[in-house]
Amino acid sequence: MSNRPLDYSLNKPFRRSKFSAGNLFKDFTLVLSIAVLLVFGFFMLYSASGQSEFMVKRQIIYSILGLIMMFIVAQFQPRSYKPLFMHLFWVGIALLIYVLIFPSQDFSTNRWIDLGFISFQPSEALRLILPLSVASFLTRKELRPTIKDWVTVFSAVFLCFFLVAKQPDLGTALVVATAGLLPIFLSGFPFSFIAISTLILISLYPFYWASLKEYQQQRILTLFNPDADPLGTGWNIAQSKMAIGSGGLFGKGYLTGTQSQLNFIPESHSDFIFAVIAEELGLVGILFLITLYAIILWRIFIISFNAETEFNRLVASSIGFIFFIYVVINISMVVGVLPVVGVPLPLVSQGGTSLIVHLLAFGFVLSIKKRQTWS
């Protein structure tokens, strides 16, 4: 637990600092790394989508919208938007219930809200709303969280997990639950309870397995034996590994990958775009991508470490860990270490909701950085 003075005041007026680009670019390294990663994503999306200009233009529009939102959010004092977060939780719950009651007719699963001019996934937004709401709730007063507080936040996390899993989207449900649990653990939740809870969850594994749908069980079985059905459930991983292995040191060249350009890699523009990068740009391209991710994470955790309040620390560190988890899950999924769960590669994969949510989260981090006196 940080020994820094806490600022839990909820009665201060809604103020914002002087609006200027100079303030936003106070952390030039973070902003530049995000911009470079976005541009890199545009080029790789163009290749992975079969040179679809429409898909790239749409991604650029979402990026511009997300950057504008990031720029605006970065101007406000963290204590100004802190009281809103606990109320946003109920908005997220309402959206999750809405997609279950009124599923979109244009999608095969109950995950989307289609407004005609735009469609989005409430579950993607919730993975940002939930940790911010939990952090706001746990730091709403100067006293340490009580048992009642812990029970409340755990109940909130479980409710979100349940509603997302009912869509059904178990992969995103696990990510949402992890995002909600992060600020709980980072705020000083007793380690003994964490260990006991982990053992209980492991012991209940047979019940989890029985509750999984057949296709979810098959994904897990394919993870341990992908060669059992190479033309069926093992096709995705087999083609992905083939693309990654054939890239070598420098790759086959931009737009000249065989697995990607001949459409052997499924969902190459979204979940499996990392395989396209590996095939066309090789190990050099992978190292370039990982370096950008490492720089972004380094800046976020430095900002978290130097946060002046407990709320700021929880928000920045939670956002950093969530971003890290997304990167690790996607890459591990593509190389066959984890089951295919439909988690996009942050700021690179096609997907407007995920892109905007990540950029909006960076806006909160930049707003925290603006209040720090160190450079």
C-alpha positions as CSV (number, residue, x, y, z in Angstrom):
1,M,0.0,0.0,0.0
2,S,1.3,3.4,-0.9
3,N,2.3,5.8,1.9
4,R,1.4,8.8,-0.3
5,P,-1.3,11.2,1.1
6,L,-4.7,10.3,-0.1
7,D,-7.2,12.7,-1.8
8,Y,-10.7,11.2,-1.5
9,S,-12.7,14.4,-1.6
10,L,-15.9,14.1,-3.6
11,N,-17.2,17.6,-2.8
12,K,-14.8,19.7,-4.8
13,P,-16.2,21.5,-7.8
14,F,-15.9,20.0,-11.3
15,R,-12.8,21.8,-12.5
16,R,-10.6,21.3,-15.5
17,S,-7.1,22.6,-16.2
18,K,-6.1,24.9,-19.0
19,F,-6.8,23.2,-22.3
20,S,-3.6,23.0,-24.3
21,A,-1.8,20.5,-26.5
22,G,1.3,21.2,-24.5
23,N,-0.2,19.8,-21.4
24,L,-1.3,16.6,-23.2
25,F,2.1,16.0,-24.6
26,K,3.8,16.4,-21.2
27,D,4.4,12.6,-21.6
28,F,5.6,12.8,-25.1
29,T,7.1,9.3,-25.1
30,L,3.7,7.7,-24.2
31,V,1.8,9.7,-26.8
32,L,4.3,9.1,-29.5
33,S,4.4,5.4,-28.8
34,I,0.6,5.2,-29.1
35,A,0.6,7.1,-32.3
36,V,3.3,4.9,-33.9
37,L,1.5,1.8,-32.8
38,L,-1.7,3.1,-34.4
39,V,0.0,3.8,-37.7
40,F,1.7,0.4,-37.6
41,G,-1.7,-1.1,-37.1
42,F,-3.2,0.7,-40.1
43,F,-0.5,-0.8,-42.4
44,M,-0.9,-4.3,-41.0
45,L,-4.7,-4.2,-41.1
46,Y,-4.5,-3.2,-44.8
47,S,-2.5,-6.4,-45.4
48,A,-4.5,-8.6,-43.1
49,S,-7.8,-7.5,-44.5
50,G,-6.9,-8.4,-48.1
51,Q,-6.1,-4.7,-48.9
52,S,-9.5,-3.5,-47.8
53,E,-9.4,0.3,-47.9
54,F,-12.8,0.5,-46.4
55,M,-11.7,-1.4,-43.3
56,V,-8.6,0.7,-42.9
57,K,-10.5,4.0,-43.3
58,R,-13.0,2.9,-40.7
59,Q,-10.2,2.1,-38.3
60,I,-8.6,5.5,-38.9
61,I,-12.0,7.2,-38.2
62,Y,-12.3,5.2,-34.9
63,S,-8.7,6.1,-34.1
64,I,-9.3,9.9,-34.6
65,L,-12.4,9.7,-32.5
66,G,-10.5,7.8,-29.8
67,L,-7.6,10.3,-29.8
68,I,-10.0,13.2,-29.5
69,M,-11.6,11.6,-26.5
70,M,-8.2,10.8,-25.1
71,F,-7.1,14.5,-25.5
72,I,-10.3,15.8,-23.9
73,V,-10.2,13.4,-20.9
74,A,-6.5,14.2,-20.3
75,Q,-7.5,17.8,-19.5
76,F,-9.6,17.1,-16.5
77,Q,-8.5,16.7,-12.9
78,P,-8.9,13.0,-11.7
79,R,-10.9,14.2,-8.7
80,S,-13.4,15.8,-11.0
81,Y,-14.5,12.6,-12.8
82,K,-14.0,10.3,-9.9
83,P,-17.6,10.7,-8.5
84,L,-19.0,9.7,-11.9
85,F,-17.3,6.3,-12.0
86,M,-19.5,4.6,-9.4
87,H,-22.6,5.7,-11.3
88,L,-21.1,4.6,-14.7
89,F,-21.1,1.0,-13.3
90,W,-24.9,1.0,-13.4
91,V,-24.9,2.3,-17.0
92,G,-22.6,-0.7,-17.9
93,I,-25.0,-3.1,-16.2
94,A,-28.0,-1.7,-18.0
95,L,-26.2,-2.1,-21.3
96,L,-25.3,-5.7,-20.6
97,I,-28.9,-6.5,-19.6
98,Y,-30.2,-4.7,-22.8
99,V,-28.2,-6.9,-25.2
100,L,-29.6,-10.0,-23.5
101,I,-33.2,-8.8,-23.7
102,F,-32.9,-7.1,-27.1
103,P,-30.1,-8.8,-29.1
104,S,-29.1,-7.3,-32.4
105,Q,-30.5,-9.1,-35.4
106,D,-27.4,-8.5,-37.5
107,F,-25.0,-10.5,-35.2
108,S,-24.9,-14.2,-34.3
109,T,-24.4,-13.5,-30.5
110,N,-26.0,-11.2,-28.0
111,R,-22.9,-9.0,-27.6
112,W,-23.6,-6.0,-29.8
113,I,-25.8,-2.9,-29.7
114,D,-26.6,-1.7,-33.2
115,L,-27.6,2.0,-33.4
116,G,-27.7,2.0,-37.2
117,F,-24.8,4.4,-37.8
118,I,-22.6,2.6,-35.3
119,S,-22.5,-0.7,-33.4
120,F,-20.5,-1.5,-30.2
121,Q,-19.9,-4.1,-27.6
122,P,-21.0,-3.1,-24.0
123,S,-18.7,-5.8,-22.6
124,E,-15.6,-4.0,-24.2
125,A,-16.7,-0.7,-22.5
126,L,-17.3,-2.5,-19.2
127,R,-13.7,-3.7,-18.9
128,L,-12.7,-0.1,-18.5
129,I,-15.8,1.1,-16.5
130,L,-15.6,-1.8,-14.0
131,P,-12.1,-1.3,-12.6
132,L,-12.6,2.5,-12.5
133,S,-15.8,2.1,-10.6
134,V,-14.2,-0.4,-8.2
135,A,-11.2,2.0,-7.6
136,S,-13.6,4.9,-7.0
137,F,-15.7,2.9,-4.6
138,L,-12.7,1.6,-2.6
139,T,-11.2,5.0,-2.2
140,R,-14.4,7.0,-1.6
141,K,-13.3,7.6,2.0
142,E,-10.0,7.8,3.8
143,L,-10.4,4.7,5.9
144,R,-9.2,1.3,4.6
145,P,-11.9,-0.8,2.9
146,T,-14.0,-2.9,5.3
147,I,-15.3,-6.4,4.8
148,K,-18.6,-5.0,3.6
149,D,-16.7,-3.0,0.9
150,W,-14.9,-6.2,-0.2
151,V,-18.2,-8.1,-0.4
152,T,-19.8,-5.3,-2.4
153,V,-17.1,-5.1,-5.0
154,F,-16.7,-8.9,-5.4
155,S,-20.5,-9.1,-5.9
156,A,-20.3,-6.3,-8.5
157,V,-17.5,-8.2,-10.4
158,F,-19.3,-11.5,-10.3
159,L,-22.5,-9.8,-11.6
160,C,-20.6,-8.4,-14.6
161,F,-18.9,-11.7,-15.2
162,F,-22.2,-13.5,-15.2
163,L,-24.0,-11.1,-17.6
164,V,-21.1,-11.2,-20.1
165,A,-20.8,-15.0,-19.9
166,K,-24.6,-15.2,-20.7
167,Q,-24.1,-13.5,-24.0
168,P,-22.3,-16.0,-24.4
169,D,-18.7,-14.7,-24.3
170,L,-16.7,-16.6,-21.7
171,G,-13.3,-15.2,-22.9
172,T,-14.4,-11.5,-22.6
173,A,-16.2,-12.4,-19.3
174,L,-12.9,-13.6,-17.8
175,V,-11.1,-10.5,-19.0
176,V,-13.8,-8.3,-17.5
177,A,-13.7,-10.2,-14.2
178,T,-9.9,-9.8,-14.1
179,A,-10.1,-6.1,-14.9
180,G,-12.5,-5.7,-11.9
181,L,-10.4,-7.8,-9.6
182,L,-7.2,-5.9,-10.3
183,P,-7.9,-2.7,-8.3
184,I,-9.2,-5.0,-5.4
185,F,-5.9,-6.8,-5.2
186,L,-3.9,-3.6,-5.7
187,S,-5.7,-1.8,-3.0
188,G,-4.4,-4.2,-0.3
189,F,-6.8,-7.2,-0.3
190,P,-5.3,-9.8,2.1
191,F,-3.1,-12.2,0.3
192,S,-4.3,-15.1,2.5
193,F,-7.8,-14.6,1.1
194,I,-6.4,-14.6,-2.4
195,A,-4.7,-17.9,-1.9
196,I,-7.7,-19.5,-0.3
197,S,-10.0,-18.2,-3.1
198,T,-7.6,-19.6,-5.7
199,L,-7.6,-23.1,-4.1
200,I,-11.4,-23.0,-4.0
201,L,-11.7,-22.0,-7.7
202,I,-9.3,-24.8,-8.7
203,S,-11.3,-27.4,-6.7
204,L,-14.5,-26.4,-8.5
205,Y,-12.9,-27.0,-11.9
206,P,-15.1,-30.1,-12.7
207,F,-18.2,-28.0,-12.2
208,Y,-16.9,-25.3,-14.5
209,W,-16.1,-27.9,-17.2
210,A,-19.6,-29.3,-17.0
211,S,-21.1,-25.9,-17.4
212,L,-19.1,-25.0,-20.5
213,K,-20.8,-25.2,-23.9
214,E,-19.5,-27.9,-26.3
215,Y,-17.6,-25.5,-28.5
216,Q,-15.9,-24.0,-25.4
217,Q,-14.8,-27.4,-24.3
218,Q,-13.5,-28.2,-27.7
219,R,-11.4,-25.1,-27.8
220,I,-9.7,-26.2,-24.6
221,L,-9.2,-29.8,-25.9
222,T,-7.7,-28.4,-29.1
223,L,-5.2,-26.4,-27.1
224,F,-3.7,-29.6,-25.7
225,N,-4.0,-31.6,-28.9
226,P,-4.2,-29.3,-31.9
227,D,-3.3,-32.1,-34.3
228,A,-6.4,-34.2,-33.4
229,D,-8.6,-32.3,-35.8
230,P,-6.3,-30.1,-38.1
231,L,-9.0,-29.5,-40.6
232,G,-11.7,-28.6,-38.0
233,T,-11.2,-27.2,-34.5
234,G,-7.4,-27.2,-34.8
235,W,-7.4,-25.3,-38.1
236,N,-7.0,-21.8,-36.6
237,I,-4.0,-22.7,-34.4
238,A,-2.3,-24.9,-37.1
239,Q,-2.5,-22.1,-39.7
240,S,-1.4,-19.5,-37.3
241,K,1.6,-21.5,-36.2
242,M,2.6,-22.2,-39.8
243,A,2.5,-18.5,-40.6
244,I,4.5,-17.5,-37.6
245,G,7.1,-20.2,-38.2
246,S,7.5,-19.3,-41.9
247,G,8.3,-15.7,-41.2
248,G,11.8,-16.2,-40.1
249,L,14.0,-13.3,-39.2
250,F,12.9,-10.7,-41.6
251,G,9.6,-12.2,-42.9
252,K,8.3,-12.8,-46.4
253,G,7.7,-9.1,-47.0
254,Y,4.8,-6.7,-46.6
255,L,1.7,-7.9,-48.6
256,T,3.5,-11.0,-49.7
257,G,2.7,-13.5,-47.0
258,T,1.2,-16.7,-48.3
259,Q,-0.9,-17.8,-45.3
260,S,-2.3,-14.3,-44.8
261,Q,-2.8,-13.2,-48.4
262,L,-4.4,-16.6,-49.5
263,N,-6.8,-16.4,-46.5
264,F,-5.5,-19.5,-44.7
265,I,-5.4,-17.6,-41.4
266,P,-8.9,-17.1,-40.0
267,E,-9.9,-13.7,-38.7
268,S,-6.5,-12.4,-39.8
269,H,-7.7,-8.8,-39.5
270,S,-8.8,-9.2,-35.9
271,D,-7.8,-12.0,-33.5
272,F,-5.0,-13.4,-35.5
273,I,-3.3,-10.3,-36.9
274,F,-0.2,-11.1,-34.9
275,A,0.3,-14.1,-37.1
276,V,0.2,-11.8,-40.2
277,I,2.8,-9.6,-38.6
278,A,5.1,-12.5,-37.9
279,E,4.8,-14.0,-41.4
280,E,5.3,-10.8,-43.3
281,L,7.8,-8.9,-41.0
282,G,9.4,-11.8,-39.2
283,L,11.1,-11.6,-35.9
284,V,12.1,-8.0,-36.5
285,G,8.5,-7.0,-36.9
286,I,7.5,-8.9,-33.7
287,L,10.3,-7.2,-31.7
288,F,9.3,-3.8,-33.0
289,L,5.7,-4.4,-31.9
290,I,6.7,-5.8,-28.5
291,T,9.1,-2.8,-28.0
292,L,6.2,-0.4,-28.6
293,Y,4.0,-2.2,-26.1
294,A,6.9,-2.3,-23.6
295,I,7.4,1.5,-23.8
296,I,3.7,2.2,-23.3
297,L,3.5,-0.1,-20.3
298,W,6.7,1.4,-18.9
299,R,5.3,4.9,-19.1
300,I,2.0,3.8,-17.5
301,F,3.5,2.1,-14.6
302,I,6.0,4.9,-14.0
303,I,3.0,7.3,-13.8
304,S,1.2,4.9,-11.5
305,F,4.3,4.6,-9.2
306,N,4.5,8.4,-8.9
307,A,0.7,8.9,-8.4
308,E,-0.1,11.4,-5.7
309,T,-3.3,9.7,-4.5
310,E,-4.4,6.2,-3.9
311,F,-7.2,6.6,-6.5
312,N,-4.8,7.8,-9.1
313,R,-2.5,4.9,-8.4
314,L,-5.3,2.3,-8.6
315,V,-6.6,3.7,-11.9
316,A,-3.2,4.0,-13.7
317,S,-1.9,0.6,-12.5
318,S,-5.2,-1.2,-13.3
319,I,-5.2,0.3,-16.8
320,G,-1.6,-0.8,-17.3
321,F,-2.2,-4.4,-16.1
322,I,-5.4,-4.6,-18.3
323,F,-3.5,-3.5,-21.4
324,F,-0.7,-6.0,-20.5
325,I,-3.2,-8.8,-20.1
326,Y,-4.8,-8.1,-23.5
327,V,-1.4,-8.2,-25.2
328,V,-0.4,-11.5,-23.4
329,I,-3.7,-13.2,-24.0
330,N,-3.8,-12.4,-27.7
331,I,-0.2,-13.4,-28.5
332,S,-0.5,-16.6,-26.3
333,M,-3.7,-17.5,-28.1
334,V,-2.2,-17.0,-31.5
335,V,0.9,-19.1,-30.8
336,G,-1.2,-21.9,-29.2
337,V,-0.4,-21.4,-25.5
338,L,-4.0,-20.4,-24.6
339,P,-7.4,-21.4,-26.1
340,V,-8.9,-19.1,-28.7
341,V,-11.0,-16.7,-26.7
342,G,-11.5,-13.8,-29.2
343,V,-9.3,-11.1,-27.6
344,P,-8.0,-8.5,-30.0
345,L,-4.5,-7.3,-30.2
346,P,-4.6,-3.8,-28.6
347,L,-4.5,-0.8,-31.0
348,V,-3.6,-3.1,-33.9
349,S,-6.6,-5.5,-34.5
350,Q,-9.7,-4.3,-36.3
351,G,-12.4,-3.2,-33.9
352,G,-13.8,0.2,-33.1
353,T,-15.0,-0.4,-29.5
354,S,-11.8,-1.9,-28.3
355,L,-9.7,0.8,-29.9
356,I,-11.7,3.7,-28.4
357,V,-11.8,2.1,-25.0
358,H,-8.0,1.7,-24.9
359,L,-7.4,5.3,-26.1
360,L,-10.0,6.6,-23.6
361,A,-8.1,4.7,-20.8
362,F,-4.8,6.3,-21.9
363,G,-6.6,9.6,-21.5
364,F,-7.2,8.9,-17.8
365,V,-3.5,8.0,-17.4
366,L,-2.5,11.2,-19.1
367,S,-4.8,13.2,-16.9
368,I,-3.0,11.7,-13.9
369,K,0.4,12.4,-15.4
370,K,-0.5,16.1,-15.9
371,R,-0.7,16.6,-12.1
372,Q,2.7,15.2,-11.4
373,T,5.7,17.6,-11.1
374,W,8.4,15.2,-12.2
375,S,9.3,14.9,-15.9
